């Protein structure tokens, strides 16, 4: 019996931990947890948000949103030179239990990492096919210490069926093939 209990304890310890809730009472700490709402690509939903006072030191912001039905989406953010941000980056996660009431999130749970982007010329963008569900966008950076940093984010979603998404992928692959053939012919 003792051996069985010891084996059970070892197996529990070796299980991978699920994503932990990483931000409880986010508004009280350095990180902001905000709910942006639910987006429906059939309505061609768009939204704009901003953080105009990220302070003068490193920051991490969390933006939570829902997508239903499946949609093609674009998420981007940028900043002005007057409110420059170094290491301006974003990570898109599936949600793993974020708690949001109204526009405030008291806890953020990160699931699987879906995308990571860094800013180029003060701007980054994530374009992806979103299945129905809740997502968490983590934005981080280091503002210029001489003034507070600020950034503006934009989101847009359009309806695309899975069949259309596959067709778009094949179309893109076809364009890649045409470019390859043209480049090869140009070298001859």
N, CA and C atoms as a LAMMPS dump frame, in Angstrom:
ITEM: TIMESTEP
0
ITEM: NUMBER OF ATOMS
564
ITEM: BOX BOUNDS ff ff ff
-5.0000000000000000e+02 5.0000000000000000e+02
-5.0000000000000000e+02 5.0000000000000000e+02
-5.0000000000000000e+02 5.0000000000000000e+02
ITEM: ATOMS id mol type element x y z
1 1 1 N 0.824 -1.191 0
2 1 2 C 0 0 0
3 1 3 C 0.872 1.26 0
4 2 1 N 1.949 1.213 0.815
5 2 2 C 2.84 2.362 0.888
6 2 3 C 3.484 2.641 -0.47
7 3 1 N 3.896 1.581 -1.169
8 3 2 C 4.511 1.748 -2.481
9 3 3 C 3.526 2.356 -3.476
10 4 1 N 2.262 1.955 -3.427
11 4 2 C 1.25 2.482 -4.318
12 4 3 C 1.049 3.97 -4.074
13 5 1 N 0.975 4.375 -2.801
14 5 2 C 0.778 5.791 -2.457
15 5 3 C 1.983 6.616 -2.906
16 6 1 N 3.2 6.054 -2.714
17 6 2 C 4.403 6.762 -3.135
18 6 3 C 4.422 6.938 -4.656
19 7 1 N 4.036 5.878 -5.396
20 7 2 C 3.985 5.958 -6.859
21 7 3 C 2.944 6.972 -7.31
22 8 1 N 1.787 7.005 -6.646
23 8 2 C 0.739 7.975 -6.992
24 8 3 C 1.222 9.4 -6.746
25 9 1 N 1.924 9.622 -5.643
26 9 2 C 2.447 10.951 -5.328
27 9 3 C 3.477 11.381 -6.375
28 10 1 N 4.364 10.47 -6.773
29 10 2 C 5.348 10.798 -7.805
30 10 3 C 4.687 11.129 -9.133
31 11 1 N 3.644 10.38 -9.502
32 11 2 C 2.976 10.659 -10.776
33 11 3 C 2.276 12.004 -10.748
34 12 1 N 1.704 12.39 -9.605
35 12 2 C 1.071 13.708 -9.508
36 12 3 C 2.105 14.814 -9.613
37 13 1 N 3.274 14.601 -9.035
38 13 2 C 4.312 15.619 -9.086
39 13 3 C 4.871 15.782 -10.492
40 14 1 N 4.797 14.735 -11.318
41 14 2 C 5.355 14.826 -12.663
42 14 3 C 4.37 15.361 -13.692
43 15 1 N 3.089 15.56 -13.305
44 15 2 C 2.117 16.111 -14.24
45 15 3 C 2.467 17.55 -14.566
46 16 1 N 2.319 17.966 -15.816
47 16 2 C 2.603 19.367 -16.142
48 16 3 C 1.561 20.27 -15.488
49 17 1 N 2.017 21.37 -14.933
50 17 2 C 1.096 22.303 -14.298
51 17 3 C 0.33 23.055 -15.37
52 18 1 N -0.948 23.317 -15.132
53 18 2 C -1.705 24.136 -16.076
54 18 3 C -1.262 25.573 -15.908
55 19 1 N -1.598 26.386 -16.864
56 19 2 C -1.191 27.791 -16.811
57 19 3 C -1.776 28.429 -15.559
58 20 1 N -0.937 29.077 -14.831
59 20 2 C -1.375 29.686 -13.584
60 20 3 C -2.041 31.02 -13.859
61 21 1 N -2.892 31.426 -12.948
62 21 2 C -3.443 32.773 -13.017
63 21 3 C -2.31 33.7 -12.626
64 22 1 N -1.93 34.578 -13.511
65 22 2 C -0.708 35.333 -13.313
66 22 3 C -0.916 36.751 -12.798
67 23 1 N -2.139 37.178 -12.753
68 23 2 C -2.361 38.568 -12.362
69 23 3 C -3.668 38.643 -11.593
70 24 1 N -3.594 38.735 -10.292
71 24 2 C -4.797 38.862 -9.49
72 24 3 C -4.874 40.289 -8.977
73 25 1 N -6.012 40.934 -9.133
74 25 2 C -6.141 42.34 -8.76
75 25 3 C -5.244 43.198 -9.63
76 26 1 N -5.272 42.941 -10.934
77 26 2 C -4.329 43.569 -11.863
78 26 3 C -4.314 45.084 -11.774
79 27 1 N -5.455 45.684 -11.578
80 27 2 C -5.509 47.148 -11.553
81 27 3 C -4.721 47.72 -10.376
82 28 1 N -4.507 46.934 -9.315
83 28 2 C -3.787 47.42 -8.144
84 28 3 C -2.278 47.312 -8.3
85 29 1 N -1.808 46.483 -9.229
86 29 2 C -0.377 46.274 -9.4
87 29 3 C 0.16 47.025 -10.597
88 30 1 N 1.293 46.566 -11.097
89 30 2 C 1.915 47.204 -12.255
90 30 3 C 1.217 46.84 -13.55
91 31 1 N 0.548 45.699 -13.564
92 31 2 C -0.077 45.228 -14.793
93 31 3 C -1.542 45.617 -14.834
94 32 1 N -2.01 45.981 -16.013
95 32 2 C -3.422 46.324 -16.204
96 32 3 C -4.126 45.136 -16.833
97 33 1 N -5.285 44.773 -16.316
98 33 2 C -6.096 43.724 -16.92
99 33 3 C -7.398 44.334 -17.384
100 34 1 N -7.625 44.356 -18.679
101 34 2 C -8.806 45.007 -19.23
102 34 3 C -9.512 44.086 -20.212
103 35 1 N -10.853 44.121 -20.178
104 35 2 C -11.659 43.343 -21.1
105 35 3 C -12.101 44.251 -22.24
106 36 1 N -11.789 43.854 -23.476
107 36 2 C -12.116 44.671 -24.64
108 36 3 C -13.485 44.368 -25.225
109 37 1 N -14.081 43.214 -24.869
110 37 2 C -15.409 42.879 -25.367
111 37 3 C -15.391 41.651 -26.257
112 38 1 N -16.565 41.376 -26.835
113 38 2 C -16.732 40.238 -27.736
114 38 3 C -16.777 40.748 -29.168
115 39 1 N -16.078 40.052 -30.075
116 39 2 C -15.981 40.471 -31.466
117 39 3 C -16.632 39.434 -32.368
118 40 1 N -17.396 39.92 -33.335
119 40 2 C -18.136 39.073 -34.252
120 40 3 C -17.761 39.475 -35.671
121 41 1 N -17.039 38.59 -36.366
122 41 2 C -16.586 38.893 -37.72
123 41 3 C -17.711 39.088 -38.708
124 42 1 N -18.891 38.504 -38.445
125 42 2 C -20.032 38.682 -39.347
126 42 3 C -20.432 40.154 -39.393
127 43 1 N -20.263 40.844 -38.266
128 43 2 C -20.581 42.282 -38.203
129 43 3 C -19.393 43.146 -38.602
130 44 1 N -18.257 42.542 -38.958
131 44 2 C -17.024 43.274 -39.256
132 44 3 C -16.662 44.182 -38.087
133 45 1 N -16.526 43.582 -36.914
134 45 2 C -16.231 44.327 -35.688
135 45 3 C -14.829 44.922 -35.695
136 46 1 N -14.732 46.143 -35.176
137 46 2 C -13.44 46.805 -35.003
138 46 3 C -13.439 47.483 -33.637
139 47 1 N -12.252 47.742 -33.12
140 47 2 C -12.125 48.438 -31.842
141 47 3 C -10.771 49.129 -31.796
142 48 1 N -10.699 50.168 -31
143 48 2 C -9.457 50.879 -30.74
144 48 3 C -9.341 51.071 -29.241
145 49 1 N -8.151 50.91 -28.704
146 49 2 C -7.935 51.14 -27.282
147 49 3 C -6.565 51.769 -27.113
148 50 1 N -6.295 52.297 -25.925
149 50 2 C -4.994 52.907 -25.701
150 50 3 C -4.593 52.827 -24.235
151 51 1 N -3.311 52.901 -24.021
152 51 2 C -2.761 53.099 -22.698
153 51 3 C -1.871 54.318 -22.832
154 52 1 N -2.353 55.441 -22.338
155 52 2 C -1.649 56.706 -22.549
156 52 3 C -0.735 57.086 -21.39
157 53 1 N -0.611 56.209 -20.393
158 53 2 C 0.271 56.515 -19.269
159 53 3 C 0.859 55.214 -18.722
160 54 1 N 1.813 54.653 -19.448
161 54 2 C 2.41 53.4 -18.987
162 54 3 C 3.555 53.646 -18.008
163 55 1 N 3.796 54.911 -17.682
164 55 2 C 4.855 55.23 -16.729
165 55 3 C 6.202 55.331 -17.418
166 56 1 N 7.243 55.411 -16.613
167 56 2 C 8.586 55.585 -17.149
168 56 3 C 9.456 54.354 -16.919
169 57 1 N 8.846 53.222 -16.569
170 57 2 C 9.626 51.999 -16.372
171 57 3 C 8.946 50.845 -17.094
172 58 1 N 9.577 49.701 -17.102
173 58 2 C 9.051 48.541 -17.825
174 58 3 C 7.615 48.252 -17.401
175 59 1 N 6.794 47.834 -18.354
176 59 2 C 5.388 47.564 -18.071
177 59 3 C 4.936 46.297 -18.783
178 60 1 N 3.858 45.728 -18.282
179 60 2 C 3.17 44.602 -18.922
180 60 3 C 1.679 44.876 -18.781
181 61 1 N 0.974 44.899 -19.917
182 61 2 C -0.48 45.093 -19.918
183 61 3 C -1.146 43.84 -20.466
184 62 1 N -2.341 43.548 -19.952
185 62 2 C -3.113 42.401 -20.412
186 62 3 C -4.455 42.887 -20.948
187 63 1 N -4.784 42.479 -22.175
188 63 2 C -6.046 42.83 -22.817
189 63 3 C -6.761 41.518 -23.173
190 64 1 N -7.969 41.341 -22.673
191 64 2 C -8.733 40.11 -22.864
192 64 3 C -9.885 40.394 -23.816
193 65 1 N -10.158 39.448 -24.748
194 65 2 C -11.28 39.628 -25.668
195 65 3 C -11.807 38.275 -26.105
196 66 1 N -13.053 38.27 -26.54
197 66 2 C -13.719 37.066 -27.038
198 66 3 C -13.949 37.201 -28.54
199 67 1 N -13.903 36.062 -29.25
200 67 2 C -14.196 36.025 -30.684
201 67 3 C -15.234 34.939 -30.925
202 68 1 N -16.323 35.298 -31.592
203 68 2 C -17.333 34.324 -32.004
204 68 3 C -18.164 34.937 -33.122
205 69 1 N -18.414 34.295 -34.22
206 69 2 C -17.915 32.99 -34.642
207 69 3 C -16.48 33.108 -35.145
208 70 1 N -15.963 32.019 -35.756
209 70 2 C -14.602 32.034 -36.292
210 70 3 C -14.433 33.226 -37.223
211 71 1 N -13.308 33.918 -37.099
212 71 2 C -13.093 35.145 -37.85
213 71 3 C -11.627 35.303 -38.218
214 72 1 N -11.395 36.011 -39.31
215 72 2 C -10.05 36.438 -39.658
216 72 3 C -9.84 37.752 -38.921
217 73 1 N -8.748 37.855 -38.186
218 73 2 C -8.555 39.043 -37.365
219 73 3 C -7.19 39.659 -37.514
220 74 1 N -7.135 40.947 -37.216
221 74 2 C -5.886 41.696 -37.207
222 74 3 C -5.826 42.482 -35.901
223 75 1 N -4.708 42.361 -35.209
224 75 2 C -4.482 43.106 -33.972
225 75 3 C -3.163 43.838 -34.145
226 76 1 N -3.149 45.135 -33.883
227 76 2 C -1.909 45.891 -34.032
228 76 3 C -1.832 46.966 -32.959
229 77 1 N -0.645 47.487 -32.746
230 77 2 C -0.45 48.592 -31.807
231 77 3 C 0.743 49.403 -32.273
232 78 1 N 0.733 50.681 -31.938
233 78 2 C 1.842 51.553 -32.293
234 78 3 C 1.962 52.673 -31.272
235 79 1 N 3.092 53.381 -31.331
236 79 2 C 3.304 54.512 -30.436
237 79 3 C 3.924 55.656 -31.216
238 80 1 N 3.809 56.865 -30.66
239 80 2 C 4.385 58.042 -31.306
240 80 3 C 5.834 58.212 -30.847
241 81 1 N 6.611 58.954 -31.609
242 81 2 C 8.002 59.199 -31.226
243 81 3 C 8.091 59.968 -29.919
244 82 1 N 7.099 60.804 -29.63
245 82 2 C 7.119 61.577 -28.381
246 82 3 C 6.92 60.687 -27.166
247 83 1 N 6.285 59.533 -27.353
248 83 2 C 6.052 58.604 -26.251
249 83 3 C 6.647 57.243 -26.622
250 84 1 N 7.93 57.272 -26.982
251 84 2 C 8.565 56.063 -27.516
252 84 3 C 8.634 54.95 -26.475
253 85 1 N 8.599 53.716 -26.975
254 85 2 C 8.648 52.53 -26.124
255 85 3 C 9.678 51.569 -26.713
256 86 1 N 10.64 51.181 -25.913
257 86 2 C 11.63 50.203 -26.336
258 86 3 C 11.134 48.79 -26.055
259 87 1 N 11.652 47.826 -26.786
260 87 2 C 11.257 46.416 -26.617
261 87 3 C 9.741 46.243 -26.652
262 88 1 N 9.076 47.007 -27.49
263 88 2 C 7.611 46.983 -27.596
264 88 3 C 7.207 45.683 -28.284
265 89 1 N 6.542 44.81 -27.545
266 89 2 C 6.236 43.478 -28.063
267 89 3 C 4.856 43.025 -27.593
268 90 1 N 4.332 42.013 -28.285
269 90 2 C 3.034 41.436 -27.909
270 90 3 C 3.098 39.924 -28.009
271 91 1 N 2.325 39.291 -27.158
272 91 2 C 2.146 37.849 -27.194
273 91 3 C 0.65 37.577 -27.12
274 92 1 N 0.177 36.693 -27.982
275 92 2 C -1.237 36.325 -28.007
276 92 3 C -1.376 34.921 -27.447
277 93 1 N -2.262 34.769 -26.458
278 93 2 C -2.488 33.495 -25.793
279 93 3 C -3.956 33.101 -25.884
280 94 1 N -4.22 31.813 -25.837
281 94 2 C -5.568 31.362 -25.527
282 94 3 C -5.792 31.644 -24.057
283 95 1 N -7.017 31.933 -23.687
284 95 2 C -7.335 32.219 -22.296
285 95 3 C -7.383 30.924 -21.485
286 96 1 N -6.973 31.017 -20.229
287 96 2 C -7.053 29.877 -19.322
288 96 3 C -7.648 30.333 -17.994
289 97 1 N -8.88 30.849 -18.063
290 97 2 C -9.597 31.178 -16.835
291 97 3 C -9.52 32.611 -16.361
292 98 1 N -9.356 33.574 -17.258
293 98 2 C -9.37 34.976 -16.838
294 98 3 C -10.733 35.323 -16.255
295 99 1 N -10.726 36.169 -15.245
296 99 2 C -11.961 36.594 -14.585
297 99 3 C -12.173 38.07 -14.899
298 100 1 N -13.197 38.355 -15.711
299 100 2 C -13.471 39.727 -16.129
300 100 3 C -14.923 40.062 -15.83
301 101 1 N -15.13 41.239 -15.232
302 101 2 C -16.469 41.761 -14.984
303 101 3 C -16.483 43.174 -15.533
304 102 1 N -17.428 43.441 -16.436
305 102 2 C -17.425 44.736 -17.104
306 102 3 C -16.177 44.844 -17.953
307 103 1 N -15.44 45.943 -17.805
308 103 2 C -14.21 46.128 -18.573
309 103 3 C -12.954 45.854 -17.756
310 104 1 N -13.12 45.41 -16.51
311 104 2 C -11.976 45.123 -15.647
312 104 3 C -11.803 43.628 -15.454
313 105 1 N -10.566 43.184 -15.482
314 105 2 C -10.248 41.774 -15.233
315 105 3 C -9.481 41.698 -13.914
316 106 1 N -10.011 40.926 -12.976
317 106 2 C -9.367 40.794 -11.672
318 106 3 C -8.337 39.677 -11.655
319 107 1 N -8.364 38.811 -12.661
320 107 2 C -7.377 37.735 -12.756
321 107 3 C -7.189 37.391 -14.235
322 108 1 N -5.952 37.139 -14.61
323 108 2 C -5.619 36.791 -15.989
324 108 3 C -4.992 35.401 -15.986
325 109 1 N -5.51 34.516 -16.845
326 109 2 C -4.949 33.173 -16.978
327 109 3 C -4.475 32.949 -18.403
328 110 1 N -3.202 32.609 -18.553
329 110 2 C -2.63 32.403 -19.88
330 110 3 C -2.632 30.924 -20.23
331 111 1 N -3.195 30.606 -21.401
332 111 2 C -3.156 29.249 -21.929
333 111 3 C -2.028 29.12 -22.927
334 112 1 N -2.287 28.448 -24.028
335 112 2 C -1.269 28.211 -25.065
336 112 3 C -0.855 29.509 -25.743
337 113 1 N 0.448 29.657 -25.987
338 113 2 C 0.971 30.806 -26.727
339 113 3 C 0.693 30.604 -28.207
340 114 1 N 0.035 31.586 -28.841
341 114 2 C -0.328 31.496 -30.255
342 114 3 C 0.571 32.313 -31.162
343 115 1 N 1.042 33.453 -30.691
344 115 2 C 1.865 34.33 -31.541
345 115 3 C 2.705 35.259 -30.681
346 116 1 N 3.878 35.609 -31.192
347 116 2 C 4.766 36.575 -30.554
348 116 3 C 5.266 37.522 -31.637
349 117 1 N 5.171 38.821 -31.381
350 117 2 C 5.663 39.811 -32.346
351 117 3 C 6.402 40.923 -31.631
352 118 1 N 7.42 41.467 -32.31
353 118 2 C 8.171 42.624 -31.83
354 118 3 C 7.902 43.794 -32.756
355 119 1 N 8.005 44.988 -32.217
356 119 2 C 7.74 46.183 -33.017
357 119 3 C 8.844 46.418 -34.038
358 120 1 N 8.425 46.875 -35.202
359 120 2 C 9.33 47.35 -36.242
360 120 3 C 8.886 48.78 -36.531
361 121 1 N 9.792 49.732 -36.359
362 121 2 C 9.477 51.155 -36.549
363 121 3 C 8.3 51.577 -35.683
364 122 1 N 8.275 51.097 -34.433
365 122 2 C 7.263 51.526 -33.484
366 122 3 C 5.905 50.884 -33.654
367 123 1 N 5.832 49.749 -34.39
368 123 2 C 4.527 49.139 -34.65
369 123 3 C 4.679 47.634 -34.798
370 124 1 N 3.672 46.881 -34.311
371 124 2 C 3.615 45.436 -34.571
372 124 3 C 2.193 45.067 -34.953
373 125 1 N 2.039 43.891 -35.589
374 125 2 C 0.716 43.433 -36.012
375 125 3 C 0.665 41.909 -35.975
376 126 1 N -0.473 41.38 -35.546
377 126 2 C -0.759 39.946 -35.572
378 126 3 C -1.972 39.755 -36.469
379 127 1 N -1.821 38.958 -37.517
380 127 2 C -2.937 38.609 -38.391
381 127 3 C -3.107 37.107 -38.296
382 128 1 N -4.303 36.652 -37.954
383 128 2 C -4.504 35.221 -37.734
384 128 3 C -5.964 34.859 -37.956
385 129 1 N -6.215 33.558 -38.066
386 129 2 C -7.569 33.019 -38.124
387 129 3 C -7.94 32.624 -36.705
388 130 1 N -8.951 33.273 -36.143
389 130 2 C -9.349 33.066 -34.76
390 130 3 C -10.546 32.122 -34.692
391 131 1 N -10.393 31.023 -33.965
392 131 2 C -11.528 30.144 -33.707
393 131 3 C -12.321 30.756 -32.558
394 132 1 N -13.588 30.38 -32.386
395 132 2 C -14.37 30.952 -31.289
396 132 3 C -13.713 30.666 -29.938
397 133 1 N -13.678 31.679 -29.094
398 133 2 C -13.096 31.507 -27.768
399 133 3 C -12.609 32.818 -27.196
400 134 1 N -11.96 32.719 -26.042
401 134 2 C -11.414 33.891 -25.346
402 134 3 C -9.907 33.903 -25.525
403 135 1 N -9.36 35.101 -25.722
404 135 2 C -7.937 35.293 -25.958
405 135 3 C -7.391 36.342 -24.999
406 136 1 N -6.08 36.266 -24.742
407 136 2 C -5.388 37.25 -23.906
408 136 3 C -4.211 37.793 -24.701
409 137 1 N -4.127 39.104 -24.773
410 137 2 C -3.029 39.787 -25.441
411 137 3 C -2.159 40.41 -24.351
412 138 1 N -0.877 40.01 -24.31
413 138 2 C 0.052 40.583 -23.331
414 138 3 C 0.982 41.521 -24.087
415 139 1 N 0.984 42.796 -23.695
416 139 2 C 1.815 43.821 -24.335
417 139 3 C 2.844 44.293 -23.316
418 140 1 N 4.095 44.365 -23.749
419 140 2 C 5.154 44.785 -22.823
420 140 3 C 6.094 45.757 -23.523
421 141 1 N 6.837 46.486 -22.708
422 141 2 C 7.8 47.422 -23.25
423 141 3 C 8.488 48.216 -22.166
424 142 1 N 9.409 49.073 -22.597
425 142 2 C 10.14 49.945 -21.688
426 142 3 C 10.049 51.361 -22.241
427 143 1 N 9.295 52.25 -21.588
428 143 2 C 9.159 53.625 -22.082
429 143 3 C 10.446 54.424 -21.925
430 144 1 N 10.519 55.512 -22.647
431 144 2 C 11.613 56.462 -22.512
432 144 3 C 11.558 57.034 -21.102
433 145 1 N 12.652 56.973 -20.334
434 145 2 C 12.6 57.459 -18.948
435 145 3 C 12.359 58.962 -18.827
436 146 1 N 12.547 59.712 -19.921
437 146 2 C 12.349 61.165 -19.855
438 146 3 C 10.881 61.565 -19.914
439 147 1 N 10.016 60.668 -20.441
440 147 2 C 8.584 60.974 -20.464
441 147 3 C 7.8 59.669 -20.421
442 148 1 N 6.573 59.755 -20.021
443 148 2 C 5.744 58.56 -19.933
444 148 3 C 5.419 58.036 -21.322
445 149 1 N 5.432 56.727 -21.462
446 149 2 C 5.119 56.107 -22.741
447 149 3 C 3.623 56.015 -22.966
448 150 1 N 3.239 55.832 -24.209
449 150 2 C 1.836 55.676 -24.578
450 150 3 C 1.759 54.859 -25.854
451 151 1 N 0.715 54.044 -25.96
452 151 2 C 0.495 53.308 -27.202
453 151 3 C -0.989 53.205 -27.481
454 152 1 N -1.308 52.988 -28.743
455 152 2 C -2.685 52.801 -29.196
456 152 3 C -2.779 51.452 -29.891
457 153 1 N -3.838 50.712 -29.593
458 153 2 C -4.056 49.416 -30.222
459 153 3 C -5.307 49.429 -31.074
460 154 1 N -5.312 48.58 -32.1
461 154 2 C -6.451 48.464 -33.002
462 154 3 C -6.738 46.983 -33.236
463 155 1 N -8.023 46.636 -33.357
464 155 2 C -8.426 45.277 -33.681
465 155 3 C -9.5 45.328 -34.746
466 156 1 N -9.501 44.337 -35.618
467 156 2 C -10.546 44.222 -36.62
468 156 3 C -10.769 42.759 -36.955
469 157 1 N -12.031 42.369 -37.127
470 157 2 C -12.378 40.98 -37.418
471 157 3 C -13.382 40.929 -38.558
472 158 1 N -13.165 40.005 -39.488
473 158 2 C -14.09 39.774 -40.592
474 158 3 C -14.406 38.289 -40.649
475 159 1 N -15.606 37.984 -41.099
476 159 2 C -16.04 36.59 -41.167
477 159 3 C -15.352 35.876 -42.324
478 160 1 N -14.81 34.712 -42.047
479 160 2 C -14.214 33.857 -43.065
480 160 3 C -14.539 32.425 -42.671
481 161 1 N -15.16 31.695 -43.581
482 161 2 C -15.444 30.301 -43.273
483 161 3 C -14.151 29.504 -43.349
484 162 1 N -14.141 28.33 -42.769
485 162 2 C -12.951 27.488 -42.801
486 162 3 C -12.589 27.154 -44.244
487 163 1 N -13.594 26.931 -45.088
488 163 2 C -13.324 26.641 -46.491
489 163 3 C -12.661 27.842 -47.163
490 164 1 N -13.164 29.061 -46.854
491 164 2 C -12.552 30.258 -47.426
492 164 3 C -11.129 30.436 -46.924
493 165 1 N -10.901 30.137 -45.635
494 165 2 C -9.557 30.261 -45.084
495 165 3 C -8.608 29.307 -45.8
496 166 1 N -9.062 28.095 -46.082
497 166 2 C -8.238 27.147 -46.831
498 166 3 C -7.971 27.642 -48.234
499 167 1 N -8.985 28.226 -48.865
500 167 2 C -8.814 28.768 -50.218
501 167 3 C -7.817 29.914 -50.225
502 168 1 N -7.9 30.782 -49.201
503 168 2 C -6.944 31.881 -49.113
504 168 3 C -5.527 31.344 -48.944
505 169 1 N -5.378 30.298 -48.138
506 169 2 C -4.059 29.697 -47.95
507 169 3 C -3.523 29.119 -49.249
508 170 1 N -4.37 28.429 -49.997
509 170 2 C -3.944 27.874 -51.282
510 170 3 C -3.618 28.983 -52.276
511 171 1 N -4.404 30.065 -52.259
512 171 2 C -4.138 31.204 -53.135
513 171 3 C -2.762 31.794 -52.812
514 172 1 N -2.478 31.978 -51.518
515 172 2 C -1.182 32.507 -51.099
516 172 3 C -0.042 31.589 -51.503
517 173 1 N -0.252 30.276 -51.371
518 173 2 C 0.762 29.317 -51.785
519 173 3 C 0.983 29.389 -53.299
520 174 1 N -0.103 29.58 -54.053
521 174 2 C 0.007 29.729 -55.503
522 174 3 C 0.802 30.967 -55.881
523 175 1 N 0.561 32.086 -55.17
524 175 2 C 1.325 33.309 -55.434
525 175 3 C 2.8 33.107 -55.14
526 176 1 N 3.081 32.378 -54.057
527 176 2 C 4.465 32.082 -53.712
528 176 3 C 5.121 31.274 -54.838
529 177 1 N 4.395 30.297 -55.389
530 177 2 C 4.907 29.485 -56.488
531 177 3 C 5.183 30.316 -57.732
532 178 1 N 4.267 31.234 -58.055
533 178 2 C 4.456 32.108 -59.226
534 178 3 C 5.693 32.98 -59.022
535 179 1 N 5.85 33.541 -57.829
536 179 2 C 7.016 34.384 -57.553
537 179 3 C 8.303 33.579 -57.679
538 180 1 N 8.289 32.334 -57.215
539 180 2 C 9.462 31.475 -57.307
540 180 3 C 9.846 31.228 -58.771
541 181 1 N 8.845 30.899 -59.597
542 181 2 C 9.108 30.633 -61.017
543 181 3 C 9.622 31.891 -61.707
544 182 1 N 9.016 33.053 -61.421
545 182 2 C 9.475 34.304 -62.039
546 182 3 C 10.899 34.631 -61.626
547 183 1 N 11.227 34.412 -60.371
548 183 2 C 12.57 34.702 -59.888
549 183 3 C 13.58 33.756 -60.544
550 184 1 N 13.202 32.472 -60.668
551 184 2 C 14.101 31.5 -61.287
552 184 3 C 14.322 31.846 -62.763
553 185 1 N 13.259 32.25 -63.466
554 185 2 C 13.382 32.636 -64.87
555 185 3 C 14.217 33.904 -65.029
556 186 1 N 14.122 34.821 -64.084
557 186 2 C 14.87 36.066 -64.162
558 186 3 C 16.369 35.81 -63.994
559 187 1 N 16.753 34.758 -63.278
560 187 2 C 18.161 34.469 -63.053
561 187 3 C 18.808 33.824 -64.265
562 188 1 N 18.006 33.3 -65.182
563 188 2 C 18.564 32.622 -66.372
564 188 3 C 19.086 33.577 -67.373
